[in-house]
Amino acid sequence: MRLTIEKLVYGGDGLARTEQGVVFVHRAAPGDVLDVEIAERKSDYAIGRIRSILEPSQDRQTPSCPNYDAAGCCHWQHIQYPRQLEIKQEIVRETLRRIGRMSWDRPIPIISGPDRRYRFRARFHVRRGEVGFLQERSHTFAPIRSCDALTESLNQFVSEAPAFLREAKMAGAEEIHAVSGPPTAATFTSASGRILGRFGSGNPHIMVNGFTYELNPDAFFQSNQFLLGDFMNEVVALAGPEPGHTLDLFCGSGFFSIPMARRAVEVIGVDSNAAGIRQARINAKLNDVRNAEFFSKDVEGALRSSDLQPTVVLLNPPRTGCGRQAAERIADLGARRIVYASCNPSTFAREAEIFVRRGYACETLIMVDQFPNTYHIELVAAFIAGPARS
């Protein structure tokens, strides 16, 4: 089938409309004219595989990552980076219309940086003593020697890890969680999550906007080394000049809680990951923060049993979002502001619709390109309580 790619959709595929219906094509670019083989047909769309590029899009470039074909971790490296940012903005607007029933015609400012060597935290898989990734959309293991997205320190770790894996105690290792300051720290875990060994003499430390953080490979922390300062500044600014009593949900290692505590009366951080909460408490001590408390609890359960009345609610959930029930409970808290950092525009749109329906107005929307050369999109938004809620 010969077809022309109209646009890219969230998830990375190109979309083409044909007489036989919509076809989604992997590794396409807007404007490509392609010879495509239909690999799978569904009731209302088909999935195509590129046989040849008849007329390449003007947005195309030659991928440089050695894993682009084997592992597929840099989904969009065949598209020039400035164009990637434009495409992501288009996807955000379309997703808000389709799922959130919100028309966002205002500008979407972008926080971005270099699109290579940005990632200082990563999860690797292990098979037969080798380090790698799982191939995109499969469970097939792909060994790697280096990756364009990883910092030099993490790439060095990838070359050193196989020797560490040959130790007897590493038998059964299936996953590695690594973070680099430098130096690099990593934990090697079994399929059940049991830690089999640790790499490095201790956890690295980094400084962001004058705040010191210890990095734990088993606790969540932002991944793009170039965007940390700007990302922090935006979230703190969106919380308003008087954040008062701040509730930080899905707080991880306290990346946002620590600077918020300098301006707030108090900060309550909640996360279900016990390692993250332990790390948040350590980071609070490192920065002499005494008005922040951290609790290891399921966020929805904590909201259900809480009688808090926060001034500001900050949330940064995983890609699954906070969930409809949690969003409803957050709205019930009556905060003046809700600051939502999201890594999935679909779940963000779903929950933004709930906040707007419950009397909040989306005042600001910013895109943070945490993962260049991939289809992943990070957003930060501020929802302000309307007169009825104030």
C-alpha positions, 0 to 999 in steps of 0.5 A, a space after each residue: 500500500 502506498 500512503 502519506 503520513 498525515 501526523 504523529 500520534 501519542 505513542 509514536 506512530 504515524 497516522 495515514 488516512 486511506 480508502 481502506 481506513 486509518 493506518 498507523 505506521 511505526 517509525 514514520 515522519 509527517 509528510 513521508 510517502 511510504 510503501 507499507 505492508 499491512 501487518 495487522 488489521 483491527 475493526 477500525 484501523 490497521 497497523 502498517 510496516 514500512 517496506 520503503 520510503 518513497 518520498 522522505 519527509 523534510 523533517 527526517 534525519 539519520 539516527 545516530 543512536 546505535 540502538 535505534 534499530 535493535 532496541 528502539 529506545 530513541 523512538 523519534 531520532 529519525 526526526 529533527 529535534 526542533 520538529 519533535 517539539 512542535 509535534 509534541 505540542 500538537 499532540 498535547 492540544 489534540 489530546 486535551 480536546 479529545 480526552 479532556 474536552 478542553 480547547 487550549 489555544 494559548 501558547 505552550 512554553 517549552 523547557 528543553 535542552 540538549 537531546 543527547 547525553 541527558 539521562 543520568 538515571 536509567 533501568 536496564 535489563 539483564 540476560 545471560 550476563 549482558 546489559 540491555 533494554 527490551 525491544 520496543 513493544 516486546 519482551 525481546 532482550 536487546 544488549 547494548 554497549 552505549 546509548 545516545 540518551 545516557 550520560 558518559 558516566 552511565 555509558 561507562 557503567 554499561 561497559 563495566 557492569 558485565 564484569 560485576 555480573 560474573 560474580 557468583 552472588 549475581 546469579 539470577 540478576 534480571 534488572 539494574 537500577 542505576 543513577 549517576 552524579 557522578 559517581 554511579 550507584 546501582 542495584 542489581 535485583 532478581 525477578 522478585 525484586 530482591 537486591 542481589 548486589 550494589 555497585 559503587 561505594 555510596 550514593 552520588 549527590 547533586 546540587 540543583 538551584 542551591 539544594 543538595 540531593 542524595 540520589 538513590 538508584 531505587 527511589 524516583 528522581 527526575 531523569 534529565 540532568 539539563 532540565 532540573 533547575 528550570 523544572 524546579 523553578 517552574 513548579 515552585 513558581 506555579 505554586 504561587 507566592 504564598 503556598 502555605 500548607 503544601 501537600 506533595 503527592 507522589 513526592 519521590 525523593 523530595 525533589 519539589 518538596 525541599 524547595 517548596 518548604 523554603 516558602 511554605 508554612 509546612 510541606 507534607 510529602 506522600 509516596 507509596 515507595 518506601 525507598 523514596 520516602 527514606 531518601 526524601 527524609 535524608 534530603 530534607 536533613 541535607 538541606 536543613 529543612 525542618 517543616 517537611 514531613 514524609 509518609 510512605 502511604 498509598 496516595 489514594 488511601 492517604 487521601 481517603 483517610 486525610 482531614 488535611 486542608 492544604 493551600 496547595 496540592 502538588 502531584 507528580 504521578 506515574 504515567 497511569 496518572 493519579 486516577 479518577 477517584 484520587 482526582 475527585 478527592 484532591 478536588 474535595 480538599 479545597 486547595 487554592 492551587 493544584 500544580 500537576 506535573 504529568 508524564 502522560 498527556 492522556 491521563 493528564 487530560 482525563 484528570 484535568 477535566 475533573 479539576 475543571 468540572 469541579 471548579 478549577 481553571 487551568 491557568 498555565 500549561 508548560 511542556 517539559 521535554 524530559 525525554 528528547 528523541 522519544 514520544 514521551 511528553 511531560 507537562 506542568 499545569 497550574 489549576 486555580 480555584 474559581 470564585 465558588 471554591 475560594 
